[in-house]
Amino acid sequence: MTIIKNFFSFFLFPAILFASSEENTSETIVHHLLNSDKWQPLPYIPAIPLPAIHTGDFTIAVTTHSLMMIIASIFLCVLLIPAFQKRVMAPVGIAAALEPMALFVRNELVYPAMGKKLGEKWWPFFTTVFLFLLTCNLMGLIPLFNTSTGNINVTAGMSLMILFLMFGVGIKELGPVNFIKNMMPKGAVFPINLIILFIELLGFFIKSFALCLRLFANMIAGHIVIISLLILIFILHPMAVAISIPLALFINFLEILVAIIQALVFTLLSCIFIGMAGHHH
């Protein structure tokens, strides 16, 4: 019982503090989802203004979601670099805990989707993508942080990276001419080949858009449900606690599973799309 109370106070109580009346329900939900140039780690704590980087005529604003990605990157660097700096036969400590995860990405995601030859080159990259997305997804479940992958601009940036890699790997592995020929069926007349080529090229962009939308929608949906359930306490009646809190706890645990699955799905689909672009078919 004590564990449940501690879990509730740490993970869910900050969301309730924002919902003090029915009138600010929409504002409460929006606060937890939208990007901002100020970071407010906890309710009733003054927001921390984030700096803007000026480079000539351009201004790069540091927002909460970009800050979350920076924190995730620093965390992974601090965690991984010391762990794998020394090459030993039997990893110990953090390296021993992370090695099975890296091997899982290689043996279960990269190699089956891309083949061993191509997968050997891209295994470190996709391990990095998986760990980065997993960290960003899980950070959104901690009150101090926001869910950067719940921002469609972030997921669009990740998807554009995969789109460029689909073209880049395909052209590098097959050559420019064979890359184009690979998308056209042999023996078909020119007008048919031209139509199929257009459809295949359009398919690259559709795949990238699907990656973007899937990750964004899944990560933002769970947070909307959790916050909405907690706000029901103040909209309906204090007796709603008996319903809202257990449901919110259930959804919160489900969000942990969703965070892991979405990192896996994004990584796996990226491997499949890039592998298809780099192989003859």
N, C-alpha and C positions, 0 to 999 in steps of 0.2 A: 504493500500500500504506500509505503514511504517513497519507493522508487517511482510510482505513478505520480505522486504529488510533486516530486522533484522534476520529473519530466515535464509535467504540465506547467510548472512555474517557470522553467527555463525556456521551453520551446513555444508555448502557446500564450502565456500571460502577456507578453508585449503586444500581441495583436489585439487582445481584449482592451488594453489600456487606451488604444486609439479609438475604440468604439464606445464612447461615453453617452451617445444619444442617437436617436433615430435619424436626426437631421444630417449627421455627418457620415452616414453609412457609405455613400458613394465616395466621399473624400477618403475614407479609411481604406477602401479597396484600391482606389487609384494610387494612394500613397505607397502601397506595397508592390505595385506593379510597374509604375512609370519610372523613367530615368530622370535624373535631377543633377543639378550642378552643386548640390549640397548633400552631404552624407549625415544622416541622423541615425547613429547606431542603435539607440534605445529611445523609447518615448520619454517626453519631458526633459530630455537632454538637449541643450542647444545644438542645432545643426552645424556641422563643420563645412564651411565653404571650400570648394575644391578649386585649385588654381587652373589657369588657362595658359597654355604654352604659345607664345607669339614667335613665329618664324617668318620674318619679312611681312608680306601682305596676308599671310595665312595665320589663323588662330585655331589652335587645337585645344578644345575644351575638355578637361578631365571631368567625367561624369561618374556617378555612382557605379554604373555597370562597367565602365572602362576601368574604374578603380578595383572592382571585384576581380576582373581578369588579371590585372597587375598583381593583386594579392595572391591569386591562384598560381600564377607563374612563379612568383617568388617562393611560395610555399613548396612547389614541386622542385624547384632548383635546390632549395635548402635541404629537402628530403632526399632527393635522388643523387645529386652530385657526390656528397660524402659517402653515401651508401655503396655506390658502384665505382668509386674512384680507384680502389685497389682491386686488381683482378686476382681472385682466389678461386680455387677449385670448389670449395664449399662455402657459399655465402653465409654470413651470420647477421643477426640483428634485423634491422630494417630491410637489408638486401635480401635476406632469406624469406621475408614476408612478401616482398614485392616481386621476386623472381617468378613465382608461380603465375602471377597476374600477367607478367610480360610474356611468359611462355604460352599462356592461354590465348593471348592476342595473336601470337605467331602461329600456333598450331591449329587453333579453332576458327580464326577469323581470316588472317592474311593468307596463309598457305592454301587453304581450300578455295578461296576466292580468286587468288592471283597466280597460283602455281608457285612452286618452290623457287624457280629461277628469278622471276620478277619479284616474288614476295620477299626474298632475302634482301633485296635492295631497299624495300619500303617498310620492312618490319619495324625499325626504330621510329620512323615517322608516325605510323599508325598507333604504335604504343603511346607515343607522346600525345596524339590526338585523343585517344581514349582516356588517358589519365587526366588531361586538361579538362575535357568535357565532364568527366565524373566529378572532379573537384569543384567545378563551377556549379554543377547541378546540386551537389550536396551542400554547398555553401548557402544556397537559398533556403535551406531548412533551419539555419541557425539565425536567431533574431538579430545578431550583430551585422549580418551581411544581407545582400540582395541577390536575386537570381539573375545573373547576367545573361544566361541562355533563355530567359523569358523575354528578352528584347529581340525583336525580329531583325534589327540591324546587326546584332551579333551573330545570329544564326545565318543571316544572309552573307555576312563576311566569311564565315566558315564554309558555306556552300559554294561561294564564288571561288575560294581557294581550291576546292575539289573540282570545280568546273575547269579551271585553268590546268589542273593536273591531268584531267581526262584528255584534254587536247595535247598537252605537253608530253605526257607519257606515250600516247598513241603515236604522235609524230616521231618521237625519239626511237621507239621500239620498231616501228614499221617503216618509217620514212614518210615524207609528205605525200608522195604519190600513192604509195600502198595504203596509207591511212585513208585516203579518199576512196580508193578502189575497194577497200575492205568494207565500206558501207554500201556498196552497190552489188547486186546479184550478178553472177556471171551469166552471160548469154542473153541478158535482157536488152531490148532496144534502148537507144539513147534517151528518148523522152521518159520512159519508165524509170531508167536509172537516175535521171535528174530528179524526178519526183521522190523516189526512195531516198536519194541523197539528202534532199531537203527535209524529209521526215526524220531521217537519222540525226541530222544536225540539230533539228528542233528537239529531238529526244534528249540530247545532252543538256539543254537548258531546262527541260521539264524535269529531268532527274535531279538537277541541282536545286530547282525550286521545291521539289518534293522533300529533299533533305532539309531545306530551310524551314518549310512550313511544319513538317512533322515534329522537329525538335522544339520549335517555338510553341506550338499549340499544346503539346504534351506537358511542357514545363510550366506554362502559365495557367493551365486549366486546374491543376491540383491546388495551386495557391489561391485561386479564386474560390474554390470549393471550401477550403479550410477557413479562410477569412469569413466567408459568407455564413458558414455554420456557427462560428463563434459570435458573429454580430447578431445572429438570431436571438441570442440570450437577452440582448438589450431591446430588441424590437418587439419580441413576443412577451415573455414573462420570465422571472427568475427560475420558474420551474423548468424552463427550456434547457437549463443546465444539464438535467438528467439525460437529455437527448443530444444536445449539441456537442458537449465535451467528448462523450464516447465516440461519436461519429467523427469529430475532428481528429481525435487520437488515431482512429482507424485510418483516416485519409492521410494523416501525417506519416504513419508507418508505410502506407501504400506509396506515398511519394518517394520514400527511400528506394523502394523497389523500382519505381518508374525512373528515378534518376540513374540507376545502374543500367536498366534496360535501354533507355534512350541513348546513353553513351555507347552501349554495345551495338545498337541498331545503326546509329550514325556511322560508326567505324566500319561495321560489316558492309553496309550499303556502299560506302565510299570505296572499300576494297573491291567490291564487285564491279562498280562502275568503271573504276580506273583499270581493273584487270581486263574487262571487256574491251576497253579502248586500246589496250596494248597487246591484244592477241588477235590472230587471224580467225575469222569465223565466216 
